[in-house]
Amino acid sequence: MKSAAVEYIAARSVDEVLAALADGETSVLAGGQSLVPVVTQPGAPPCRLVDINRVSGLDTLAESGGHLRVGPLVRHRVFESGTVGGPLGDLLRLVVGHIGHPPIRARGTMLGSLAYAHPAAEWPAVAVTVGARLVLQGPEGRRTVPAVDFFTAPFTTARRPDELLVEAHLPTLPDGTGIGYAEDRRSSIYPQAAAMAAITVTGGVVSAAAVCLVNSGPHPVRAVAAENALLGTTLSDPAIAAAAGIAAEQDTRRLDDDASRPGHRRAYQVLARRALRHARQGAGRCG
Ligand SMILES: Cc1cc2nc3c(=O)[nH]c(=O)nc-3n(C[C@H](O)[C@H](O)[C@H](O)COP(=O)(O)OP(=O)(O)OC[C@H]3O[C@@H](n4cnc5c(N)ncnc54)[C@H](O)[C@@H]3O)c2cc1C
């Protein structure tokens, strides 16, 4: 079976991108690493793509006002180096190594991954963990959506079909924040389960905590009860074990087989504990 006809538009400006998106049926082509395999599948319906790769000014990567601003043409691989400093840079560098392989990281973009919203993908989890804000531009101008409200269901976001995701604003995370990530990935391009943590220690005790479960439900989710349990503790082994147990209770994945639920909970407990232990190594350090 042949693949369907693809109408291709090479935009030169954001206005041209928005004009193409106005029909509500056109897809943005960024790195193409998720989109191209879908639209070229045998039997795929005809589609219309607007390529943003020739639009200048979409590769912003800049820090200002306590945020890292990331544009739609910033590729995954940019985060492999020490371009971004501090605890946020540590988290981005740790996570990017888990995404695909070098050719994928050379083409794929962070914002493409956020817009695609795979429930097991790494960048949506980072956005939720650090409390990112996502900037969308449409016919009526710009609006900003917190990451926690952006991901609404698997492969579904708050983005309207006529909007371009133009920037992600990631808080740079205070000194004294340690970061951690642990995943269970078996012969699949995405992890089966993962946990991410960003823990700030001030004066020897936890002053801020973010714990995020990945692929435990329709989108990444903060384990708020576990975060609250960590506040004020010294991040001791018992405090981490208790928080990991609480986090695992938040595994909301719908399972056809109820018998496998305890196994999933156990997996998240182990992953949350590993992520928190990893975070402890950097927590409390300054500068
Ligand atoms: C073999 C393989 C392994 C992979 N492994 C992993 C992995 O381990 N972890 C992981 O997280 N990902 C993985 N990916 C996916 C990869 O990270 C993609 O690069 C990413 O999901 C999408 O980024 P992109 O720039 O390629 O987007 P595209 O494929 O161009 O677009 C993806 C979707 O987002 C939309 N879109 C893109 N940019 C914008 C924008 N600025 N505004 C609005 N809509 C937009 C597109 O219309 C499309 O619907 C893998 C992919 C492959 C092929």
The ligand as an ORCA input file, in Angstrom:
! r2SCAN-3c Opt
* xyz 0 1
  C      13.725      5.838     16.914
  C      13.176      6.939     17.782
  C      13.454      6.918     19.130
  C      12.952      7.942     19.964
  N      13.196      7.862     21.289
  C      12.663      8.789     22.111
  C      12.862      8.743     23.513
  O      13.534      7.863     24.020
  N      12.305      9.709     24.268
  C      11.568     10.741     23.732
  O      11.070     11.587     24.475
  N      11.367     10.822     22.404
  C      11.887      9.879     21.587
  N      11.667      9.964     20.239
  C      10.876     11.101     19.706
  C      11.790     12.313     19.457
  O      12.184     12.856     20.693
  C      11.102     13.404     18.633
  O      12.146     14.227     18.179
  C      10.106     14.277     19.361
  O       9.066     13.521     19.934
  C       9.401     15.249     18.394
  O      10.234     16.277     18.057
  P      10.351     16.740     16.546
  O      11.013     18.062     16.547
  O      10.990     15.647     15.784
  O       8.816     16.973     16.141
  P       7.995     16.577     14.834
  O       8.112     15.124     14.584
  O       8.330     17.491     13.712
  O       6.531     16.932     15.354
  C       5.911     16.163     16.370
  C       4.492     16.716     16.615
  O       4.550     17.987     17.243
  C       3.998     19.023     16.395
  N       4.887     20.168     16.534
  C       6.239     20.166     16.428
  N       6.726     21.378     16.743
  C       5.670     22.160     17.042
  C       5.526     23.520     17.457
  N       6.582     24.314     17.654
  N       4.283     24.008     17.655
  C       3.199     23.211     17.484
  N       3.261     21.921     17.115
  C       4.476     21.394     16.905
  C       3.955     18.403     15.006
  O       2.952     18.970     14.208
  C       3.693     16.944     15.323
  O       2.327     16.735     15.613
  C      12.174      8.996     19.394
  C      11.915      9.020     18.012
  C      12.403      8.014     17.218
  C      12.104      8.043     15.751
*
